[in-house]
Amino acid sequence: MGRFVIVAYRPKPGRAEDLKALVARHVDVLRQEGLATDHPASVMQAADGAIVEVFEWVSADAIARAHSNPVVGAMWGEFFELCDFFPLNTLPETGQLFAEFESLALEG
């Protein structure tokens, strides 16, 4: 059964556009590796510029397999160069009953 995840990325200074380009191809790479479903991913931006991504892994096993996949490992290395990961609940928007974010339409 699929596993939805929500992840928050804070771009490092001067790297916001590079991060957006990486996020644009992120789930496609996971799909090519058989790790993410075809369910459409959603990408949005918080008021402070943080990017929030929602997508579906194929299974909990797929998440575990990603950690030993060299293609995914290389991509995660790019993420670490471009951004910091942080808990979603630290975004002010998540303190609202209906958390609102700006929609980002990224081309992969």
CORVEN-V895056 format. One record per residue. N is the residue number from 1. SS is DSSP state (alpha for helix, beta for strand, coil for the rest). PHI is phi in whole degrees, -180 to 180 (none if undefined). Layout:
# CORVEN-V895056
N/SS/PHI, N/SS/PHI
This chain:
# CORVEN-V895056
1/coil/none, 2/coil/-63, 3/beta/-130, 4/beta/-78, 5/beta/-129, 6/beta/-125, 7/beta/-128, 8/beta/-116, 9/beta/-120, 10/beta/-109, 11/beta/-62, 12/coil/-72, 13/coil/-52, 14/coil/76, 15/coil/-115, 16/alpha/-59, 17/alpha/-69, 18/alpha/-64, 19/alpha/-64, 20/alpha/-59, 21/alpha/-65, 22/alpha/-69, 23/alpha/-61, 24/alpha/-61, 25/alpha/-106, 26/alpha/-52, 27/alpha/-69, 28/alpha/-60, 29/alpha/-64, 30/alpha/-61, 31/alpha/-65, 32/alpha/-61, 33/coil/-88, 34/coil/76, 35/coil/-108, 36/beta/-118, 37/coil/-80, 38/coil/-84, 39/coil/-59, 40/coil/-59, 41/coil/-81, 42/beta/-120, 43/beta/-128, 44/beta/-142, 45/beta/-127, 46/coil/-81, 47/coil/-60, 48/coil/-87, 49/coil/95, 50/coil/-64, 51/beta/-108, 52/beta/-118, 53/beta/-124, 54/beta/-124, 55/beta/-152, 56/beta/-119, 57/beta/-75, 58/coil/-62, 59/coil/-168, 60/alpha/-64, 61/alpha/-63, 62/alpha/-63, 63/alpha/-62, 64/alpha/-64, 65/alpha/-65, 66/alpha/-59, 67/coil/-69, 68/coil/-114, 69/coil/-88, 70/alpha/-64, 71/alpha/-67, 72/alpha/-67, 73/alpha/-59, 74/alpha/-64, 75/alpha/-66, 76/alpha/-62, 77/alpha/-60, 78/alpha/-62, 79/alpha/-58, 80/alpha/-63, 81/alpha/-73, 82/alpha/-100, 83/beta/-154, 84/beta/-114, 85/beta/-91, 86/beta/-154, 87/coil/-65, 88/alpha/-56, 89/alpha/-70, 90/alpha/-88, 91/coil/-77, 92/alpha/-54, 93/alpha/-58, 94/alpha/-74, 95/alpha/-83, 96/coil/-92, 97/coil/-59, 98/coil/-119, 99/coil/-71, 100/coil/-110, 101/coil/-136, 102/beta/-77, 103/beta/-73, 104/coil/-118, 105/coil/-100, 106/coil/-104, 107/coil/-100, 108/coil/-97
